[in-house]
Amino acid sequence: MGATLTAPEVWQQLLEGNQRFVKGSPLSRNLPALRESLIKGQNPMAAVLCCSDSRVPAEFVFDQCLGDIFVVRTAGLVLEPTSLGSLEYAVAHLHVPLLVINGHEFCGAVTAAVNHPDLDESHITAVVRQIAPSATQARERGLSGPELVEVANDLHLKSLYD
């Protein structure tokens, strides 16, 4: 599917899928037949970096199914070598024409970085440390409460593009 579509066409399909998700009217699919068709390989139309948050799985949010999108999920969209390598694989070997970075509101990892920037709790610390600079920038704007968290989230997402 993916190799024949342009990035704008893929984006349009994802937007239409998101509209179906929001309306609660997902497409119906024949999963057994779809699984069978994917045995020989995959050809996703996009790669999506999204949060590990259980409330926002990309396949549901964009109303996509098996084989449609190549998804990499990390807490707070924190990138490290294996997640970057996975995204590079999607671009270099699966030839996806579009890479989507899908942030979301009320992110627990961002909230943790805002509320506990010096957290020292096993490997969770590595997640918080990558988001903490964005939380500091938001705090320097004199923000607090939910607005602080959302601005920190926006700044963190922007940092992924820089």
PAPAKE-142980 format. One line per 2 residues: number of its first residue (from 0); their letters; for each residue x, y, z of N, C-alpha, C, CB. Coordinates in steps of 0.2 Angstrom, whole numbers, plus 2048, in hexadecimal, padded with zeros to 3 digits. Glycine has a CB too. Layout:
NUM> A> X Y Z X Y Z X Y Z X Y Z ~ ... $
! end
This chain:
0> MG> 804 7FA 800 800 800 800 804 806 800 7FB 800 806 ~ 809 807 805 80D 80D 806 811 80F 800 811 80C 80B $
2> AT> 814 80B 7FC 819 80D 7F7 816 811 7F1 81D 807 7F4 ~ 80F 810 7F0 80C 813 7EB 809 81A 7EC 807 80E 7E8 $
4> LT> 809 81B 7F3 805 822 7F5 80B 827 7F6 801 820 7FB ~ 809 82D 7F5 80D 833 7F7 80C 834 7FE 80C 839 7F3 $
6> AP> 811 838 801 810 83A 808 809 83E 809 816 83F 80A ~ 807 843 805 801 846 806 7FB 842 806 800 84C 801 $
8> EV> 7FB 83D 801 7F6 838 801 7F5 833 807 7F7 833 7FB ~ 7FB 831 80A 7FB 82D 810 7F8 832 816 802 82B 812 $
10> WQ> 7FB 838 816 7F8 83C 81C 7F1 83D 81B 7FC 843 81B ~ 7EE 83E 815 7E7 83E 814 7E3 838 817 7E5 840 80D $
12> QL> 7E6 832 815 7E3 82C 818 7E3 82C 81F 7E7 826 815 ~ 7E9 82E 822 7E9 82E 82A 7E4 833 82D 7F0 82F 82C $
14> LE> 7E3 839 82A 7DF 83D 82C 7D7 83B 82C 7DF 844 828 ~ 7D6 838 826 7CF 835 825 7CE 82F 82A 7CE 832 81E $
16> GN> 7D3 82B 82C 7D3 826 831 7D2 829 838 7D9 822 831 ~ 7D5 82E 839 7D4 832 840 7CD 834 840 7D9 837 840 $
18> QR> 7CA 837 83B 7C3 839 83B 7BF 834 83D 7C2 83D 835 ~ 7C0 82E 83A 7BC 828 83B 7BC 826 842 7BE 822 837 $
20> FV> 7C3 826 845 7C4 825 84C 7C0 829 851 7CB 825 84E ~ 7C0 830 84F 7BD 835 854 7B6 834 853 7BF 83C 851 $
22> KG> 7B3 832 84E 7AC 831 84D 7A9 82A 84F 7AA 832 845 ~ 7AE 826 851 7AC 81F 853 7AA 81B 84E 7A7 820 858 $
24> SP> 7AC 81C 847 7AA 818 842 7B0 815 83E 7A5 81C 83D ~ 7B3 810 841 7B9 80D 83E 7B7 809 838 7BD 809 843 $
26> LS> 7BC 808 833 7BB 803 82E 7BA 7FC 830 7C0 804 828 ~ 7B6 7F8 82D 7B6 7F1 82E 7BB 7EE 82A 7AF 7EE 82D $
28> RN> 7BE 7E9 82D 7C4 7E5 829 7C3 7DE 82A 7CB 7E8 82C ~ 7C6 7DA 825 7C6 7D3 826 7CD 7D1 828 7C4 7CF 81F $
30> LP> 7CE 7D0 82F 7D4 7CF 831 7D8 7C9 82F 7D4 7CF 839 ~ 7D4 7C3 82F 7D7 7BD 82D 7DA 7BD 826 7D2 7B7 82D $
32> AL> 7D6 7C0 821 7D9 7C1 81A 7DF 7C6 81A 7D3 7C4 816 ~ 7DE 7CB 81E 7E4 7D0 81E 7EA 7CD 821 7E2 7D6 823 $
34> RE> 7EA 7C9 827 7EF 7C6 829 7F3 7C1 824 7EE 7C2 830 ~ 7EF 7BE 821 7F1 7B9 81B 7F5 7BD 816 7EB 7B5 818 $
36> SL> 7F2 7C3 814 7F5 7C7 80F 7FC 7CA 811 7F1 7CC 80C ~ 7FD 7CB 817 803 7CE 81A 809 7C9 81B 802 7D1 820 $
38> IK> 807 7C2 81A 80C 7BD 81C 813 7BE 818 80A 7B6 81A ~ 812 7C0 812 818 7C1 80D 81C 7C7 80E 815 7C1 806 $
40> GQ> 819 7CC 812 81D 7D2 813 818 7D8 815 821 7D4 80E ~ 81B 7DE 817 818 7E4 819 819 7E9 814 819 7E5 820 $
42> NP> 815 7EE 813 816 7F4 80F 812 7F9 812 813 7F2 808 ~ 813 7FB 818 80F 801 81B 810 807 818 812 802 823 $
44> MA> 80B 80B 819 80A 812 815 80E 817 819 803 814 814 ~ 80F 816 81F 812 81B 824 816 818 82A 80D 821 826 $
46> AV> 81A 81C 82C 81D 81A 833 81B 81F 838 825 81A 832 ~ 819 81D 83E 816 821 843 81A 820 849 80E 820 844 $
48> LC> 81C 826 84C 81F 826 852 81A 828 857 826 82A 853 ~ 818 824 85C 813 826 860 815 824 868 80C 823 85E $
50> CS> 811 827 86C 812 826 873 810 81F 875 80F 82B 878 ~ 813 81C 87A 811 815 87D 80A 815 881 816 812 881 $
52> DS> 808 81B 882 802 81C 886 7FC 818 883 7FF 824 886 ~ 7F9 814 887 7F4 80F 885 7EE 812 882 7F3 80A 88A $
54> RV> 7ED 818 883 7E7 81C 881 7E7 81E 87A 7E5 821 885 ~ 7ED 81E 877 7EE 821 870 7F2 81C 86B 7F2 827 870 $
56> PA> 7F0 816 86A 7F3 812 865 7F2 814 85E 7F1 80A 866 ~ 7F7 815 85A 7F7 818 854 7F2 815 84F 7FE 819 850 $
58> EF> 7F2 80E 84F 7EE 80A 84B 7E6 80C 84C 7EF 803 84C ~ 7E4 80D 852 7DE 80F 854 7DC 817 852 7DC 80E 85B $
60> VF> 7E1 81B 854 7E0 822 853 7E0 824 84C 7E6 826 856 ~ 7E3 820 848 7E3 822 840 7DE 81D 83D 7EA 822 83D $
62> DQ> 7DB 818 840 7D6 813 83D 7DA 80F 838 7D0 816 83B ~ 7E0 80D 83A 7E4 808 835 7E4 801 838 7EB 80B 834 $
64> CL> 7E6 7FD 834 7E6 7F6 836 7ED 7F3 834 7E1 7F2 832 ~ 7ED 7EC 835 7F3 7E8 834 7F7 7EA 82D 7F2 7E1 834 $
66> GD> 7FD 7EC 82D 801 7ED 827 800 7F4 825 7FE 7E9 822 ~ 7FC 7F8 828 7FB 7FF 825 800 804 827 7F4 802 827 $
68> IF> 802 804 82E 807 808 830 80C 805 834 803 80E 834 ~ 812 807 834 818 805 838 818 809 83E 81F 804 834 $
70> VV> 817 806 844 816 80A 84A 81C 809 84F 810 809 84E ~ 81F 80E 851 824 80E 856 821 812 85C 82B 811 854 $
72> RT> 821 80F 862 81E 812 868 823 812 86D 818 80E 86B ~ 824 818 870 828 819 876 825 81E 87B 82F 81C 873 $
74> AG> 826 81D 881 823 822 886 826 829 885 825 81F 88D ~ 821 82D 884 822 834 883 826 836 87D 826 837 889 $
76> LV> 826 831 878 829 832 871 830 833 872 826 838 86E ~ 833 830 878 83A 831 879 83E 82C 874 83C 82F 880 $
78> LE> 843 82F 870 846 82B 86B 84D 829 86E 847 830 865 ~ 84F 823 86C 855 820 86D 857 81C 867 855 81C 874 $
80> PT> 85D 819 867 860 816 861 85B 811 85E 866 813 863 ~ 858 80C 862 854 807 85F 84D 80A 85C 852 802 864 $
82> SL> 84A 80F 85F 844 812 85C 846 816 856 841 816 861 ~ 84C 819 856 84E 81D 850 850 818 84B 854 821 852 $
84> GS> 853 812 84C 854 80D 847 84E 80A 845 859 808 84B ~ 849 809 849 843 806 846 840 80B 841 83E 805 84C $
86> LE> 840 812 842 83D 816 83E 841 817 837 83D 81D 841 ~ 848 816 838 84C 816 832 84A 810 82E 853 817 834 $
88> YA> 849 80B 831 848 805 82D 841 806 829 847 7FF 832 ~ 83C 809 82C 836 80A 828 837 80E 822 831 80D 82D $
90> VA> 83B 813 823 83D 818 81D 841 814 818 840 81E 820 ~ 847 811 81A 84C 80F 816 84A 808 813 853 80E 81A $
92> HL> 847 804 816 845 7FD 814 83E 7FC 812 848 7F8 819 ~ 839 7FF 815 832 7FE 814 830 804 80F 82E 7FE 81A $
94> HV> 834 809 80E 833 80F 80A 82C 812 80B 833 80C 803 ~ 82B 813 812 825 817 813 826 81F 811 823 817 81B $
96> PL> 821 822 80E 822 829 80C 820 82E 811 81D 82A 806 ~ 81E 82C 817 81C 830 81C 81E 82E 823 815 832 81C $
98> LV> 821 832 827 823 831 82E 81E 836 832 82A 832 830 ~ 81A 833 837 816 837 83B 818 837 842 80E 834 83A $
100> IN> 819 83C 845 81B 83D 84C 814 83F 850 821 842 84E ~ 811 83A 853 80B 83B 856 80B 83C 85E 806 835 854 $
102> GH> 80B 842 860 80A 844 867 803 844 869 80E 84A 869 ~ 802 844 870 7FB 845 872 7FB 849 879 7F8 83E 873 $
104> EF> 7F5 84B 87A 7F4 84F 880 7F4 84A 886 7ED 852 880 ~ 7F5 84D 88C 7F5 849 893 7FA 843 893 7EE 847 894 $
106> CG> 800 845 890 805 840 890 808 83F 897 80B 841 88B ~ 808 838 899 80A 837 8A0 812 838 8A0 809 830 8A2 $
108> AV> 816 837 89B 81D 838 89B 81F 83F 89C 820 835 895 ~ 81B 843 898 81C 84A 899 81A 84D 89F 818 84E 893 $
110> TA> 814 84B 8A2 812 84D 8A9 817 84B 8AE 80B 849 8AA ~ 81A 845 8AD 820 843 8B2 826 847 8B1 822 83B 8B0 $
112> AV> 828 849 8AB 82D 84E 8AB 82C 855 8AD 82F 84E 8A3 ~ 826 857 8AD 824 85D 8B0 824 85D 8B7 81D 860 8AD $
114> NH> 821 858 8BA 820 857 8C1 826 854 8C5 81A 853 8C3 ~ 82A 850 8C2 82F 84D 8C5 836 84D 8C0 82E 846 8C7 $
116> PD> 838 853 8BF 83E 854 8BA 844 850 8BC 83F 85B 8B9 ~ 845 84F 8C3 84B 84C 8C6 849 844 8C7 84D 850 8CC $
118> LD> 844 842 8C5 842 83B 8C6 848 836 8C5 83C 839 8C2 ~ 849 832 8CA 84E 82D 8CA 84A 826 8CB 854 82E 8CF $
120> ES> 848 823 8C6 844 81D 8C7 845 818 8C1 83C 81E 8C7 ~ 84B 814 8C2 84D 80F 8BD 84D 812 8B6 848 80A 8BD $
122> HI> 84B 80F 8B1 84B 811 8AA 846 817 8A9 84A 80B 8A6 ~ 842 818 8AD 83D 81D 8AC 840 824 8AC 837 81D 8B1 $
124> TA> 846 824 8AF 84A 82A 8B0 84C 82C 8A9 850 829 8B4 ~ 84E 828 8A5 850 829 89E 84B 82D 89A 853 823 89A $
126> VV> 845 82B 89B 83F 82E 897 83E 835 89A 839 82A 898 ~ 83E 836 8A0 83D 83C 8A3 842 841 8A1 83C 83C 8AB $
128> RQ> 849 83F 8A1 84E 843 8A0 84E 846 899 855 840 8A1 ~ 84B 842 894 84B 845 88D 846 84A 88C 84A 83F 888 $
130> IA> 840 84A 890 83B 84E 890 83C 855 895 834 84B 892 ~ 840 854 89A 841 859 89F 843 860 89C 846 857 8A4 $
132> PS> 847 860 897 849 867 894 843 86B 892 84E 866 88F ~ 83E 867 88F 838 86A 88C 834 86D 892 834 866 887 $
134> AT> 834 869 897 830 86B 89D 833 871 8A0 830 865 8A2 ~ 83A 871 8A0 83D 877 8A3 83C 87D 89F 845 876 8A3 $
136> QA> 83C 87D 898 83A 882 894 833 885 895 83B 880 88C ~ 82E 880 896 827 882 897 827 886 89E 823 87C 897 $
138> RE> 82A 883 8A3 82A 886 8AA 82D 88D 8AA 82E 881 8AF ~ 832 88E 8A5 835 895 8A5 830 89A 8A2 83B 894 8A1 $
140> RG> 82B 898 89F 826 89C 89C 821 89E 8A2 822 899 896 ~ 822 89C 8A8 81D 89E 8AD 817 89A 8AD 81C 8A5 8AD $
142> LS> 817 894 8AA 811 890 8A9 810 88B 8AF 811 88C 8A3 ~ 80A 889 8B1 809 884 8B6 803 880 8B4 808 887 8BD $
144> GP> 802 87A 8B8 7FC 876 8B7 7FC 873 8B0 7F6 87A 8B8 ~ 7F6 871 8AE 7F5 86E 8A7 7F8 872 8A1 7EE 86D 8A6 $
146> EL> 7F8 878 8A2 7FB 87C 89C 803 87B 89C 7FA 884 89D ~ 806 87A 8A2 80D 879 8A2 80F 872 89E 810 879 8A9 $
148> VE> 80B 86D 8A0 80C 867 89D 80A 867 896 807 862 8A0 ~ 805 86A 893 804 86A 88C 809 86E 888 7FD 86D 88B $
150> VA> 80C 874 88B 811 877 888 817 873 888 812 87E 88B ~ 819 870 88D 81F 86C 88D 81E 866 888 820 869 894 $
152> ND> 818 863 887 817 85E 882 818 861 87B 810 85C 883 ~ 816 867 87A 816 86A 873 81E 86B 872 813 871 873 $
154> LH> 821 86E 877 829 86F 876 82C 869 875 82B 873 87C ~ 82B 863 879 82E 85D 878 82D 85A 871 82B 858 87D $
156> LK> 827 85B 86E 825 859 867 829 85D 862 81E 859 866 ~ 82A 863 863 82D 867 85F 835 865 85F 82D 86F 861 $
158> SL> 837 863 865 83E 862 865 840 85B 861 840 860 86C ~ 83B 857 860 83C 851 85C 83D 853 854 836 84D 85C $
160> YD> 83B 859 852 83B 85B 84B 842 85F 84A 836 860 849 ~ 845 861 850 84B 865 84F 851 861 84E 84C 86A 855 $
! end
